[in-house]
Each structure stands twice: as C-alpha cells, then as structure tokens.
C-alpha cells in the first residue's frame, strides 16, 4: 500500500523527537570505587588493590618439588567433576551474553500463508460466492532503537557476568588444586607417621623380648613385662588408626581426580616434601591475581549495569518496523509487481501506569548492587585475613619445627642412655617406657608440626593465587599507596 505523506511526517517527527530525548538520557550508573586497604600487611607484606583481571600462575604446586604431585595435578584438571560444572557455567554465561547482544540487532522474519474461503448467499439473488484462494509471501523487520541504553546496559551486565563466571572457574580450579595438594601432603604425613609407628612397634617388641628374657632369668619383675606388652599394643592400636586415616586420604584424592576410591592406589613413601621458603616481604601485586576478588568486582559492575537497564524502563520504547510482500490468488502469479504490498513506520510507547512495577524493579536492582558491593568488600577483607593468618602461621610453625627438632634429638639421646642403663641393670623398665614414649611423642609432634607448616604454606599459596616472586619483594616493598 502507498505510504501517506502525513503518516511519513509523523513517523519522522517521532523518530527525531526520540533522538533528541536520547541525547538527554543517562541510564548508566557507575559502580563505587574499589576498596581501599591498609598500606602493608600486619605480618610484614605490602598490599595493593586488586584489578578486575585475575591470572593464576601455572604449576605453582611445583614449589613442593614432588613429581607424583605434579602428575596428580595434571589428572585433576581432566577428571574433576566440580571443574566440569564450573566450565559449564561459563558456557551458559557466554550464551547469555550472545543472546543479549543479538537483541541489539533487527529481527527479520518471513512467512508464506494460503487460505481458501467462501461466503454464504446474500441479497435478492441468493447466489453463494464461489470459493476463492488467497496466497501471500511476506517479510517483516523490527528493531528496537536503543535510545536509552537498556539493551547496551543489559549486554554490559551479561559481559561482566561472563567474566565473573570465568573468574569463578579459575577460583574453583585454584581451590581444587589447593585441596588436592593439601590432601596429598596429609597423605605423605600419614605415610611418615606409619613408618614411625612401625619402627616404634618393632623397637618396643625388641624391648619386650629383652624384658621377657630378664623376667625368665628372675632379674625383671612381672610388671615390667606387662608394661612392655601394654606399650606394644598401644603402638599397634595407633598404627591401625593411622592406617585407616591414610586410606581415607587416598580415597579423597581419588574422588578429587574424578575416580572411585578403588580406582587409585598411591604407593607409600615416608619422604615428606620440604616446605617452600616464604619471602620476608610478599609482592604487593599478589592479591591482584586472586580470581575470587576479580569475580566479586565483575559482579558489582554487572549489578550496576542492571540498574541502568532497569532505569531505562522509565523512558519511552522506540521501535522501527517494516513489512513487505506479495498477495495473489494464484501461486503462479504471486511474485509480480502489481501484487506488491509494503509498509514501514515507527512507534513511541510510554507506560503510564504499571502499579509501581518499574520502581520496584529499579529498587530491586539497587538492592542487588548494594549486596554485590558488600560481598565484594567482604571478599577483600577475607582475603586480607587469610593472607595474614597463614603468613604468621608459616613463620611461627617454621620456628616451632626447629624447637621440636631439638626436643626430638634430646629425647632420642635420652632413650639411648636409658636403654644402656636398663641393660646394665641400673634403672627400671619404667624409665625405658617413659623414654620410648617421649621419643615417639616428640617425633610424632615434629611430623604434625611439619604437616601444619606445609598446610600453612599451601594455603598461603592459594591465598596469593598461586605463588610469589621472591626477587620482586624488595621492589614491591617500596610501594606506599593503596
């Protein structure tokens, strides 16, 4: 149909008015500034604010210098079910982003329709009309003109949500790697404890045999034999308990790798990895790599973009549309110039009354943004606390291990002297039991301290997103502004 001049003028006037109003509309809401933190860690490191991009160094667990741990970490990335779920979430967020971007383009559709109809008899003649055919081939294009930035803000929110999901995947990967490392280190500690208990049982058994011979010779009392038996069986009970703990740790490692507990066997090794040395000062940029902080920042940006999208609903919706096609009663002559019809125009629609739905949507978006901001700030504070806690733990446990090592040496020397005295008959078997118990307790405590030290360093590596550069510490210590 022909497009009338008055209608064309009205359409152009509406579009021009919309463009003019669009220049005055501002729906984007800037997020708050990043959290400002103290200049330095209380425990001696330097702090800087995190950026919204997080990168975790590869193979940070290699600092423990254990080839089997390296192999297990490789298998973790392939088999861990939690990481697969996080990767699927990233794929879903990417699809949401592409969907939001597609809304900014025109929508094109085509249709082919056909009808056959007849009308009843009417008038004086009473002659019914013959059935007639109506065929049409048409195409329609519609486009929402994003004057107020609603679609752009929605797309920005989807993009930040995708970045947050990607950071969540990195955070999940880092957490799984740290958990696997901790489980493996605990398993190796259990191996060392098992080796210690096996040596202790063997030593106690030899002492019991010596005491039995002395008792048979009438030199030792029956109580000495009973004490020796008690000591052997107590150590055997500890050995059985530690064997169960070791099996549970092995099962936990298998599940982390995406395997059933029966699908993994780790050979025993009493060699406990050495704890990596923690620098005196940590580089200020370490927390910038934390993916959980980056994810929280992206969620803040996404939430504030949603405020802009919600506020855009207060402005009129501008749509442009066009329709064209052919209509005829015969399929053979359908596409011909005389049968062409077309139309085009624009519309400007403004909601006058909606029961407060738009205000409620805007209020909800603002509340969500405030919640995301609080969550981000709490994430930063938690990150600071985690680093502080494990910094002091790593350093104090290193000193504790040195003291405990000295205590073990003294206990072993005391046991050696006491055994010689017992063989010479100058002390009772009670002294031997006490010396052996002290030596076992000292060595077991040293292994526990070393395990805690490894755990603290492992957690510190996780808290700093996978390692540190000791040679950069001095340069970063000069940073004085957050």
ZIVENMO-V929733 format. One line per field, one symbol per residue. psi: psi as a letter, one per 40 degrees, with the letter a starting at -180 (. if undefined). A space follows every 10 residues. Layout:
psi: ???
This chain:
psi: iihidddddd dddddddddd dddehhehhh iiiihhiidi ideeiiiiii iehhhhiifd eedefhdddd ddddddddeh dddddddddd dddddddddd ddeeiihhii ihihihiiii iiaddfhiii iiihiihiih hihhhgdeed dddddddddd dddddddddd dddddddddd dddddddddd dddddddddd dddddddddd ddddddeedi iddddddddd dddddddddd dddddddddd ddddddefii deehhhiihe hhiihihhid hiieedeeeh dddddddddd dddddddddd deeeiihhhh iihiaihieh ddfdgiddeh iiiiaiihhh hdhefedddd dddddddddd dddddddddd dddddddddd dddddddddd dddddddddd dddddddddd dddeeeiidd dddddddddd dddddddddd dddddddddd dddeffaihd eeddddeehe i.
